[in-house]
Structure formats: C-alpha cells, structure tokens
C-alpha cells in the first residue's frame, strides 16, 4: 500500500465471557473437590486411629482373659470375641492403609520370602 491509500481493515470480535466463567467454575469445583477429599482422608485417618487404640486394649485384655483358666464354654465365647475383634482390627488397618495410599504416604517394604 502506498501512502494515502485507503487500507482495508478487518476485525473479528468474539465474546468469551461464558467460556472464562465456565473455566473459573471448573477451577473452583476442582479445588472444592480436592478440599473435600483431603478432609475425608483426614477424618478417616483420625477415626481409624481413635477406633484402633481402644480396640487394641480390648484384644489385649481378651488375651489375658483367655489365659486365666476359663471353663471350656467361656473359652469358646472368648475365642469368638477375640476373632471378631481381630477381624475388626484388620478392617480398621485397611482403612488406614487406604488413607495413606490416597494421601501418597504409603511406604512399601521389600522382603524376601520363600514359597514351598
């Protein structure tokens, strides 16, 4: 174009307000979901510890009770209670493991073992 030539100018205008609002809403929803997940894991960890502590005491007392010379019927009942207590303890430990895995704090140990 030479000086003084009327130039041709083209312009496109697009309103991206909705897209920006949607992006912001997605960011906020993601952050809220992450906060909820962290709170849930903290709750599970706390509750698992709070349940496991008295449960260990109960299982320990049951072991002492079983060694105290119970009748065969009492020993059978104590054995049932001990088995159920140990099952519950395994469940609580699994919940703790799950919370560690989700928090990225699970530590694995390598050990040799021999089958057979």
C-alpha angles and dihedrals in degrees: 000000000000124000111280094023112133103241128216114243125190125187134178122200122191127181108227096173094114093048091051091047090050091049090051092048090051091050091050092047091050092050091048091050091050091050091050091048092051091048092049092050091047090051093048092048093048095046093045091054091045091052096042096054098061091035090059088052092051093049091048092051090048090055090053091046092051090054094051100086103269124181114258091258092049091046091052092050092046089050091053091050091047092050091050091047091052091048090052090048090053090052092050090048090050090053089051090049090051092052090049092050093050091047091050092241100113112128119201125204125208116220132171117235134175123221119211 
